């Protein structure tokens, strides 16, 4: 692939799969909704890769990850993943006998994509350890002409829902100071918040994507479910460092969501 070519990636997140088929979370059959979203995404052409931004599994079972791989690989594009707070992050660093590919630095077109681990085992909030910050320091270059996309699970900037922002990246100041020194960083992708958001700060786009199952209502003080449909995000990474992006959602899909639920 020429570095002068634009490249397309799809972002999916928060599928919350279980080992057992048909098991529901907040009323939603998470496997069925993932399959429906991926059937919609299969209409996309020239996809260079799938960026799965955490909470692939709800129960952390190897069977749930095998199921995720089997469903998503039908798109015919490489799958890249980062762990979320419901995932077993050990697999990200020790992927032996794990169905998903190991961590790598992705180079596509004129872009470099870094996959980051923001999980604190047993906690809902996130943290980038010194080794993760060093990983950024070592792999983000301002000298080779490539643009950089950083991918993690936890939101590094507030999303506007105060209850979700108690589960933010807890050392976001360190992260933001680091990337402010890296001129090649163009965008940061996250999952976790089950919402589609895009905000630009100092020339960097901070982007999140709907869950493939249930959504959280934006700008709320307490746990609140949204009526919007599951979906995915397409991202065309342009040679000049700009990004064309679109959120695509299911229509007329029966989630069977339980609106009275106040947590999970």
Backbone bond lengths (Angstrom), bond angles and torsions (degrees), N, CA, C in turn:
res aa  C-N    CA-C-N  psi(-1)  N-CA   C-N-CA  omega(-1)  CA-C   N-CA-C  phi
1 X - - - 1.465 - - 1.526 109.68 -
2 X 1.299 117.64 128.90 1.452 122.59 178.67 1.521 110.26 -69.27
3 X 1.361 116.14 141.81 1.452 119.23 177.41 1.518 111.04 -67.46
4 X 1.319 117.63 -11.64 1.453 120.40 -179.94 1.525 112.21 -87.50
5 X 1.326 117.37 -5.96 1.448 120.44 -178.76 1.537 111.27 -82.88
6 X 1.344 116.40 145.47 1.451 121.18 167.12 1.524 108.27 -74.18
7 X 1.325 117.01 149.91 1.466 120.45 -179.61 1.528 109.47 -130.23
8 X 1.325 115.78 149.18 1.462 121.29 -179.03 1.526 110.38 -115.25
9 X 1.330 114.64 131.80 1.461 122.25 171.56 1.530 108.35 -124.04
10 X 1.323 115.50 154.54 1.453 121.80 172.71 1.519 108.46 -113.25
11 X 1.323 116.68 138.01 1.457 122.12 176.19 1.518 109.61 -108.58
12 X 1.337 115.48 128.38 1.460 121.83 171.69 1.519 107.98 -130.42
13 X 1.316 117.57 153.43 1.467 118.72 179.14 1.523 111.79 -161.55
14 X 1.331 112.51 164.11 1.463 121.66 172.65 1.528 111.97 55.79
15 X 1.331 114.39 54.49 1.467 118.77 177.96 1.523 112.09 -83.05
16 X 1.336 118.56 -24.58 1.466 123.08 172.78 1.533 112.54 51.80
17 X 1.316 116.24 51.89 1.460 120.60 -178.49 1.528 111.76 -77.60
18 X 1.309 114.87 153.66 1.456 123.17 176.02 1.525 110.48 -114.14
19 X 1.302 114.66 160.53 1.465 120.86 171.99 1.528 110.77 -60.79
20 X 1.333 116.69 -42.62 1.460 121.50 -173.49 1.525 111.32 -86.31
21 X 1.314 116.71 132.12 1.463 121.65 178.04 1.519 110.41 -65.17
22 X 1.330 116.19 141.64 1.446 121.68 175.01 1.516 115.56 79.24
23 X 1.337 117.69 -0.41 1.453 119.51 -179.64 1.524 109.64 -71.28
24 X 1.326 115.31 141.63 1.464 120.78 -172.51 1.523 111.34 -112.52
25 X 1.326 114.75 150.23 1.451 123.15 174.93 1.517 107.82 -128.58
26 X 1.323 117.61 121.69 1.470 122.91 -173.58 1.534 109.89 52.73
27 X 1.325 115.74 35.91 1.459 121.56 178.21 1.503 115.04 87.17
28 X 1.334 117.78 -11.15 1.460 121.52 -173.16 1.528 110.78 -95.77
29 X 1.313 116.51 130.83 1.463 121.92 170.30 1.525 106.36 -76.25
30 X 1.317 117.02 98.34 1.468 120.96 -170.55 1.523 112.68 -67.05
31 X 1.329 116.91 -31.13 1.463 119.16 176.79 1.526 110.58 -68.46
32 X 1.322 116.60 -44.15 1.465 120.13 -179.11 1.524 111.28 -63.87
33 X 1.334 117.14 -41.02 1.465 119.13 -179.16 1.532 111.09 -68.77
34 X 1.341 117.62 -36.67 1.467 119.51 174.84 1.523 110.91 -61.71
35 X 1.328 116.42 -44.43 1.469 119.52 178.70 1.529 111.16 -60.61
36 X 1.324 116.59 -38.90 1.471 120.32 -179.67 1.528 110.48 -66.88
37 X 1.338 116.86 -43.12 1.469 119.97 178.40 1.526 110.72 -63.67
38 X 1.321 116.89 -41.80 1.466 119.64 -179.19 1.530 111.78 -69.51
39 X 1.333 117.47 -30.83 1.464 119.44 174.50 1.520 109.77 -63.71
40 X 1.322 117.25 -37.88 1.461 121.23 176.09 1.523 110.48 -67.14
41 X 1.322 116.52 -42.49 1.463 120.99 -178.95 1.522 112.53 -68.04
42 X 1.320 116.95 -22.36 1.469 119.85 -178.90 1.524 112.59 -64.91
43 X 1.340 117.14 -12.85 1.461 121.05 177.45 1.532 111.66 -78.52
44 X 1.332 117.36 -12.67 1.462 121.56 178.71 1.532 109.28 -72.98
45 X 1.334 115.43 142.09 1.462 118.32 176.72 1.523 110.15 -114.26
46 X 1.334 114.89 163.68 1.466 122.87 176.31 1.529 112.38 54.12
47 X 1.321 115.85 46.68 1.465 121.17 179.67 1.529 109.17 -88.97
48 X 1.325 116.09 123.37 1.466 120.82 -179.00 1.518 112.54 -83.89
49 X 1.334 118.16 -22.59 1.454 119.50 -179.96 1.510 111.82 -179.52
50 X 1.347 114.68 163.00 1.451 123.34 176.97 1.524 107.85 -110.33
51 X 1.327 116.67 125.48 1.455 122.34 177.30 1.524 108.05 -103.39
52 X 1.322 116.35 108.04 1.461 122.20 -177.96 1.522 107.54 -100.23
53 X 1.340 116.49 109.06 1.454 120.41 -165.96 1.532 112.94 -100.41
54 X 1.329 115.84 50.50 1.443 121.53 165.67 1.508 116.98 97.32
55 X 1.342 114.03 162.73 1.462 124.08 -173.60 1.520 110.72 52.90
56 X 1.319 114.67 46.27 1.454 120.38 173.57 1.523 109.04 -62.38
57 X 1.340 115.63 -40.87 1.456 122.50 -177.28 1.519 110.36 -112.22
58 X 1.321 116.51 152.79 1.457 121.72 171.20 1.529 110.66 -98.76
59 X 1.330 116.81 -32.52 1.461 119.51 -175.32 1.530 113.63 -106.98
60 X 1.340 117.83 -2.09 1.459 120.81 176.84 1.518 114.78 71.38
61 X 1.322 117.65 11.00 1.463 120.65 -176.70 1.524 110.90 -79.17
62 X 1.339 115.18 147.86 1.465 119.40 177.98 1.524 110.01 -62.80
63 X 1.333 116.72 -31.27 1.461 120.44 179.00 1.523 111.84 -64.34
64 X 1.345 116.89 -36.32 1.462 119.32 179.94 1.531 110.90 -67.92
65 X 1.343 116.92 -35.82 1.466 119.66 177.88 1.526 111.08 -71.56
66 X 1.323 116.55 -35.69 1.459 119.23 175.91 1.523 109.93 -64.05
67 X 1.321 116.13 -39.63 1.463 120.84 177.73 1.530 110.20 -63.31
68 X 1.335 116.59 -44.83 1.464 120.42 178.68 1.525 110.04 -58.60
69 X 1.313 117.13 -47.11 1.466 120.84 -179.83 1.520 110.98 -60.92
70 X 1.316 117.15 -44.53 1.468 120.84 -177.77 1.527 111.22 -63.28
71 X 1.322 117.05 -37.59 1.466 120.47 -179.26 1.523 111.03 -72.53
72 X 1.328 116.49 -47.74 1.463 120.65 -171.57 1.526 112.37 -76.73
73 X 1.323 117.61 -31.14 1.466 119.04 -177.03 1.529 112.11 -66.05
74 X 1.334 116.75 -15.42 1.468 119.96 176.92 1.521 112.02 -63.05
75 X 1.341 117.48 -18.36 1.461 120.13 176.75 1.527 112.02 -72.76
76 X 1.322 116.32 -15.91 1.464 119.32 175.52 1.514 114.83 77.54
77 X 1.338 117.26 19.50 1.463 122.03 179.14 1.518 108.87 -124.45
78 X 1.327 117.92 151.76 1.473 120.18 177.64 1.528 111.25 -58.22
79 X 1.325 115.61 144.32 1.459 122.06 179.40 1.528 108.51 -107.24
80 X 1.323 116.25 125.90 1.458 122.34 176.05 1.524 107.90 -119.90
81 X 1.329 118.19 139.66 1.455 119.17 -173.18 1.516 111.53 -138.85
82 X 1.343 115.00 155.40 1.452 122.73 167.58 1.523 107.53 -127.04
83 X 1.323 118.20 150.53 1.464 120.17 -178.04 1.523 112.40 -80.16
84 X 1.344 114.44 149.58 1.455 121.96 172.69 1.507 110.01 -112.54
85 X 1.333 116.97 179.51 1.453 120.45 -174.72 1.523 113.28 -67.28
86 X 1.330 118.37 -18.29 1.464 120.34 175.36 1.529 112.21 -92.57
87 X 1.311 117.07 -6.59 1.465 121.10 -178.91 1.527 111.28 -87.97
88 X 1.334 114.49 163.79 1.459 121.16 170.18 1.524 107.01 -91.38
89 X 1.334 116.66 100.61 1.462 120.18 -172.89 1.524 112.90 -71.40
90 X 1.327 118.13 -12.96 1.467 119.50 176.53 1.520 111.54 -58.65
91 X 1.329 116.53 -32.91 1.461 119.82 -179.30 1.528 111.91 -65.45
92 X 1.333 116.96 -26.34 1.462 121.13 -179.71 1.526 110.54 -67.32
93 X 1.331 115.91 -34.06 1.459 120.96 -176.84 1.525 112.68 -100.36
94 X 1.326 116.38 -22.89 1.469 121.34 -178.75 1.527 108.12 -132.04
95 X 1.338 116.81 77.60 1.469 120.45 -169.42 1.532 115.03 -86.10
96 X 1.327 117.94 16.28 1.458 119.33 -179.78 1.533 110.32 -59.41
97 X 1.316 115.28 131.07 1.475 122.60 179.95 1.528 113.06 60.87
98 X 1.332 115.81 23.01 1.457 121.26 177.06 1.525 108.81 -100.96
99 X 1.334 118.73 138.73 1.472 119.31 -172.90 1.522 115.17 -69.73
100 X 1.343 118.10 -23.83 1.454 120.16 -178.79 1.524 110.53 -92.46
101 X 1.331 115.79 156.01 1.458 120.24 -174.68 1.525 110.95 -68.41
102 X 1.321 115.56 158.16 1.450 121.10 -179.74 1.521 111.06 -74.67
103 X 1.301 115.23 162.82 1.460 122.62 178.68 1.530 110.22 -58.60
104 X 1.323 114.83 139.81 1.459 119.77 178.64 1.520 109.03 -151.86
105 X 1.326 115.39 160.27 1.456 121.14 168.71 1.518 106.81 -88.76
106 X 1.317 116.47 121.45 1.462 121.57 -175.28 1.527 108.72 -93.48
107 X 1.305 116.42 127.46 1.459 120.93 173.61 1.518 107.83 -119.80
108 X 1.327 115.08 118.16 1.468 121.26 -176.21 1.515 108.30 -143.16
109 X 1.318 116.46 128.37 1.450 119.08 -175.98 1.513 109.57 57.84
110 X 1.314 115.87 -130.42 1.467 121.18 179.75 1.528 111.19 -101.45
111 X 1.346 115.94 26.38 1.453 121.39 -173.96 1.525 112.21 -123.09
112 X 1.315 113.79 149.77 1.468 122.65 169.01 1.529 107.03 -119.75
113 X 1.327 116.13 131.51 1.466 122.07 -178.15 1.517 108.40 -118.43
114 X 1.340 116.51 125.79 1.455 122.21 178.96 1.520 110.15 -110.05
115 X 1.313 116.06 135.54 1.457 124.09 -179.60 1.523 108.52 -104.48
116 X 1.342 117.34 126.85 1.457 122.54 -171.00 1.521 111.78 -121.17
117 X 1.325 115.69 148.72 1.461 122.98 176.67 1.517 108.83 -103.57
118 X 1.345 116.64 111.38 1.467 121.39 179.39 1.523 112.34 -108.62
119 X 1.329 118.12 15.81 1.471 121.88 -173.64 1.526 111.19 -83.67
120 X 1.337 115.19 135.36 1.465 123.02 164.64 1.528 105.66 -105.38
121 X 1.321 119.54 108.29 1.471 119.65 -175.66 1.530 111.74 -51.97
122 X 1.328 114.85 129.29 1.457 121.49 178.63 1.514 115.01 84.07
123 X 1.343 117.81 -0.52 1.460 121.69 -178.53 1.530 109.96 -119.56
124 X 1.339 115.83 154.37 1.460 120.33 177.18 1.524 112.27 -87.58
125 X 1.325 116.71 -29.08 1.466 120.21 177.32 1.525 110.05 -77.00
126 X 1.338 115.66 170.70 1.454 120.40 -175.68 1.515 112.62 -119.91
127 X 1.337 114.85 166.73 1.454 121.65 179.38 1.526 107.34 -158.39
128 X 1.317 116.32 138.01 1.463 121.09 171.27 1.523 107.63 -100.37
129 X 1.312 115.96 112.55 1.461 121.54 -177.34 1.526 110.36 -65.66
130 X 1.326 118.09 164.49 1.465 119.89 175.23 1.524 112.95 -53.85
131 X 1.338 116.90 -35.76 1.468 118.43 179.33 1.524 111.84 -68.48
132 X 1.346 117.12 -33.01 1.467 119.63 177.23 1.529 110.93 -71.38
133 X 1.331 116.74 -40.78 1.464 119.45 176.65 1.530 110.14 -64.06
134 X 1.325 116.39 -37.58 1.467 119.91 176.62 1.521 110.98 -66.43
135 X 1.338 116.52 -34.85 1.469 120.79 177.07 1.529 109.95 -59.30
136 X 1.330 116.56 -42.61 1.467 120.12 176.00 1.520 110.25 -63.90
137 X 1.314 115.92 -47.46 1.460 120.89 -178.62 1.523 111.18 -56.24
138 X 1.319 117.11 -42.03 1.471 121.42 -175.46 1.524 113.40 -76.80
139 X 1.337 116.95 -29.62 1.463 118.68 -171.09 1.526 114.73 -106.68
140 X 1.318 117.77 -9.35 1.462 119.72 176.27 1.515 108.20 -95.27
141 X 1.316 115.04 117.04 1.458 120.48 -178.71 1.526 110.08 -116.33
142 X 1.319 115.23 138.89 1.462 120.17 173.81 1.527 111.26 -100.19
143 X 1.334 116.02 9.86 1.464 120.04 -171.72 1.520 114.77 -108.01
144 X 1.337 117.35 -12.55 1.472 118.10 -173.87 1.518 113.57 -105.93
145 X 1.327 117.95 3.94 1.461 120.83 175.71 1.509 115.25 83.34
146 X 1.345 117.98 -3.30 1.457 119.80 179.40 1.532 111.06 -85.18
147 X 1.328 115.04 146.70 1.452 121.85 173.19 1.525 108.50 -88.91
148 X 1.328 116.23 154.88 1.464 120.42 -174.16 1.521 111.42 -120.94
149 X 1.340 114.59 136.22 1.459 124.02 173.00 1.523 107.27 -118.90
150 X 1.322 117.27 126.15 1.463 122.76 178.59 1.525 109.15 -105.47
151 X 1.336 116.56 137.86 1.461 122.26 -173.57 1.524 108.98 -128.26
152 X 1.336 116.91 124.85 1.455 122.55 175.96 1.525 109.02 -148.87
153 X 1.327 115.61 175.04 1.470 118.74 -177.23 1.529 112.37 -89.12
154 X 1.317 117.56 -50.54 1.472 121.55 -172.79 1.523 111.79 -79.41
155 X 1.322 115.63 143.07 1.457 120.28 -179.95 1.531 110.21 -67.71
156 X 1.337 118.19 129.75 1.460 120.53 179.76 1.523 113.73 -88.58
157 X 1.331 117.13 -10.54 1.463 122.02 175.20 1.525 107.40 -129.89
158 X 1.327 118.23 153.01 1.472 120.19 -178.67 1.528 111.35 -58.02
159 X 1.339 114.80 141.77 1.460 119.57 -179.61 1.526 111.85 -97.97
160 X 1.333 117.74 -7.39 1.462 120.30 177.43 1.511 114.54 98.17
161 X 1.341 117.79 -8.86 1.463 122.10 173.15 1.521 106.69 -102.06
162 X 1.334 116.92 110.51 1.464 119.89 -169.68 1.522 112.77 -61.27
163 X 1.336 118.13 -34.23 1.460 119.25 -179.74 1.528 111.29 -69.82
164 X 1.331 117.15 -36.30 1.465 120.24 176.36 1.523 111.25 -71.04
165 X 1.323 116.79 -32.38 1.455 119.65 -177.56 1.525 112.82 -77.49
166 X 1.342 118.05 -2.47 1.462 119.75 165.48 1.524 110.53 -76.05
167 X 1.336 116.48 -11.38 1.472 122.45 -178.60 1.523 110.83 -114.73
168 X 1.315 116.33 30.13 1.459 123.05 -177.65 1.534 109.88 -78.60
169 X 1.322 117.33 172.06 1.455 122.20 169.15 1.532 107.81 -63.11
170 X 1.333 117.20 116.35 1.467 118.71 -168.85 1.525 114.36 -80.84
171 X 1.320 117.83 -9.44 1.467 120.46 171.91 1.527 110.29 -119.92
172 X 1.332 113.57 43.42 1.467 118.80 -178.23 1.529 111.73 -61.43
173 X 1.335 117.65 -30.87 1.467 118.80 179.23 1.524 111.05 -60.20
174 X 1.331 116.71 -42.69 1.468 120.31 178.54 1.526 110.53 -62.98
175 X 1.319 115.32 -42.66 1.462 120.39 -179.99 1.518 111.13 -64.03
176 X 1.318 116.83 -47.27 1.464 120.24 -177.23 1.526 111.70 -67.17
177 X 1.326 117.42 -36.55 1.460 119.82 176.38 1.528 110.85 -64.98
178 X 1.315 116.35 -39.13 1.458 120.10 179.45 1.520 111.46 -64.09
179 X 1.339 117.16 -49.45 1.463 117.75 -176.07 1.527 111.79 -73.01
180 X 1.350 117.19 -19.93 1.467 119.25 175.76 1.528 110.76 -65.68
181 X 1.336 116.08 -23.79 1.470 120.42 178.12 1.519 112.51 -87.84
182 X 1.327 116.38 -3.53 1.462 121.21 -176.08 1.526 108.69 -111.81
183 X 1.317 115.94 98.20 1.470 120.51 -174.17 1.521 112.68 -64.48
184 X 1.324 117.25 -22.79 1.472 119.42 -176.38 1.524 112.77 -78.05
185 X 1.339 118.59 -14.86 1.471 120.56 -178.41 1.524 109.29 -71.27
186 X 1.313 115.93 118.68 1.461 122.06 -178.30 1.525 113.08 -105.73
187 X 1.340 116.60 -28.53 1.467 118.22 -174.59 1.515 110.70 -157.33
188 X 1.346 114.68 155.43 1.459 123.74 175.45 1.522 107.30 -129.10
189 X 1.330 116.54 126.78 1.464 122.04 176.72 1.514 109.72 -105.03
190 X 1.330 116.77 139.37 1.457 120.25 172.64 1.523 110.50 -139.60
191 X 1.314 115.16 163.25 1.460 122.97 172.87 1.518 108.61 -109.79
192 X 1.345 116.42 -134.31 1.459 124.62 166.04 1.528 115.14 76.38
193 X 1.327 118.55 -40.38 1.474 119.37 -169.76 1.529 113.00 -95.72
194 X 1.334 118.20 -1.45 1.465 121.63 176.09 1.532 111.13 52.81
195 X 1.309 116.60 39.80 1.464 122.41 -178.32 1.524 109.06 -145.72
196 X 1.321 115.90 154.40 1.467 121.77 171.86 1.523 108.17 -97.45
197 X 1.322 115.72 117.80 1.458 121.22 178.19 1.528 108.97 -140.35
198 X 1.321 115.77 152.74 1.460 121.31 173.56 1.520 108.36 -149.68
199 X 1.319 115.61 125.87 1.457 121.45 -178.30 1.523 108.44 -142.22
200 X 1.311 116.62 139.05 1.459 120.69 178.90 1.521 109.65 -108.45
201 X 1.331 114.71 130.48 1.461 122.07 177.68 1.521 107.93 -131.41
202 X 1.318 116.29 118.80 1.464 122.49 176.53 1.533 111.38 52.10
203 X 1.317 115.84 41.61 1.450 120.60 175.96 1.512 115.49 83.52
204 X 1.335 118.38 2.19 1.467 122.62 178.65 1.527 108.63 -110.86
205 X 1.332 116.57 129.36 1.464 121.67 177.56 1.519 109.73 -89.11
206 X 1.337 116.36 128.27 1.461 122.73 175.65 1.526 106.72 -107.04
207 X 1.340 115.49 119.40 1.462 121.27 -165.71 1.529 109.81 -129.74
208 X 1.322 116.29 132.36 1.462 121.36 171.87 1.523 109.00 -128.01
209 X 1.330 114.97 169.64 1.462 121.17 -166.53 1.527 110.68 -138.96
210 X 1.327 118.46 149.25 1.477 119.54 176.66 1.526 111.86 -58.40
211 X 1.305 115.00 152.41 1.459 120.78 170.27 1.529 109.80 -68.92
212 X 1.324 115.71 157.29 1.466 119.31 172.84 1.532 111.39 -82.36
213 X 1.347 116.90 1.45 1.473 118.64 174.39 1.536 109.41 -124.96
214 X 1.317 120.43 -105.33 1.461 121.39 -176.15 1.532 110.60 -95.25
215 X 1.360 114.90 159.51 1.466 121.26 -176.39 1.532 110.46 -116.20
216 X 1.335 115.31 154.45 1.459 121.60 173.01 1.526 109.06 -101.90
217 X 1.319 115.78 136.48 1.466 120.57 179.58 1.529 109.66 -66.92
218 X 1.327 117.51 136.63 1.467 120.07 -179.53 1.524 112.66 -73.55
219 X 1.341 114.61 155.81 1.467 122.32 171.21 1.520 112.26 56.07
220 X 1.321 115.19 51.41 1.463 121.06 179.98 1.531 109.82 -121.30
221 X 1.334 116.37 154.21 1.459 120.86 179.76 1.516 112.28 -89.72
222 X 1.331 117.36 -27.76 1.456 122.15 -178.81 1.522 109.95 -127.61
223 X 1.334 115.82 164.67 1.459 122.15 178.42 1.529 109.77 -49.31
224 X 1.341 115.19 117.20 1.458 120.83 -177.93 1.518 109.08 -142.10
225 X 1.329 116.14 124.77 1.458 120.41 178.13 1.526 110.81 -82.17
226 X 1.314 115.47 150.65 1.456 122.44 179.80 1.524 108.99 -105.89
227 X 1.316 115.69 157.98 1.462 120.13 178.18 1.529 112.23 -93.10
228 X 1.332 117.29 -4.50 1.458 119.45 -179.30 1.518 111.16 -68.56
229 X 1.306 115.39 153.52 1.441 122.99 -172.35 1.540 112.18 -81.58
230 X 1.343 117.03 158.45 1.457 121.62 172.48 1.530 110.78 -62.64
231 X 1.324 115.43 161.82 1.459 118.95 178.87 1.513 112.64 -172.45
232 X 1.320 114.09 -167.29 1.463 122.10 178.03 1.519 107.48 -141.89
233 X 1.310 116.64 173.52 1.462 121.74 177.80 1.527 109.23 -124.15
234 X 1.314 115.85 135.03 1.464 120.37 170.72 1.524 108.48 -99.62
235 X 1.318 115.43 142.49 1.456 121.85 -179.83 1.520 108.59 -133.51
236 X 1.317 116.43 118.19 1.459 120.87 172.66 1.519 106.95 -100.35
237 X 1.320 115.20 111.90 1.458 122.05 -178.89 1.524 107.54 -88.72
238 X 1.310 114.66 111.24 1.464 120.74 -172.69 1.531 110.63 -84.72
239 X 1.322 113.79 152.79 1.462 120.48 -179.86 1.525 111.34 -56.60
240 X 1.330 117.92 -33.11 1.463 120.91 -174.92 1.532 113.18 -84.53
241 X 1.336 117.95 1.87 1.452 121.08 178.46 1.513 114.50 97.52
242 X 1.316 117.79 -5.92 1.460 120.73 175.78 1.528 109.61 -84.25
243 X 1.329 115.80 165.60 1.461 121.84 -178.83 1.513 109.38 -131.92
244 X 1.322 116.15 129.36 1.460 121.91 169.78 1.519 107.34 -100.59
245 X 1.311 117.67 123.71 1.459 119.40 -174.16 1.521 110.87 -138.61
246 X 1.332 114.14 148.87 1.464 121.11 -178.35 1.514 108.93 -147.47
247 X 1.328 116.32 138.11 1.457 122.15 172.71 1.527 108.39 -94.17
248 X 1.323 116.26 130.80 1.460 122.37 179.70 1.529 107.73 -119.71
249 X 1.329 116.58 125.30 1.467 121.57 -176.13 1.525 111.41 -117.57
250 X 1.325 114.29 155.28 1.456 119.94 170.42 1.530 110.25 -64.57
251 X 1.321 115.08 154.90 1.460 121.36 173.53 1.525 108.62 -126.79
252 X 1.327 115.67 145.20 1.469 121.20 175.47 1.525 111.82 53.35
253 X 1.319 115.83 44.33 1.471 120.96 177.86 1.523 108.46 -108.94
254 X 1.312 117.14 132.69 1.462 122.13 -177.59 1.527 109.42 -88.77
255 X 1.336 116.65 97.39 1.464 121.22 -179.37 1.525 112.26 -73.31
256 X 1.324 116.71 -29.32 1.471 122.21 -173.93 1.520 110.39 58.99
257 X 1.321 116.54 38.31 1.445 122.18 -177.69 1.515 110.73 -68.25
258 X 1.333 118.13 148.66 1.457 123.27 179.36 1.529 107.84 -102.15
259 X 1.315 118.23 97.09 1.476 120.58 -171.28 1.528 114.35 -67.77
260 X 1.323 117.79 -18.28 1.466 119.68 -177.63 1.521 113.07 -82.28
261 X 1.333 117.25 -8.65 1.470 120.20 -178.84 1.525 109.04 -65.61
262 X 1.336 116.93 140.66 1.471 121.00 -176.45 1.531 111.40 -118.32
263 X 1.305 117.96 18.50 1.461 121.36 178.15 1.512 109.72 164.50
264 X 1.344 115.82 175.61 1.474 119.75 177.61 1.518 109.76 -158.25
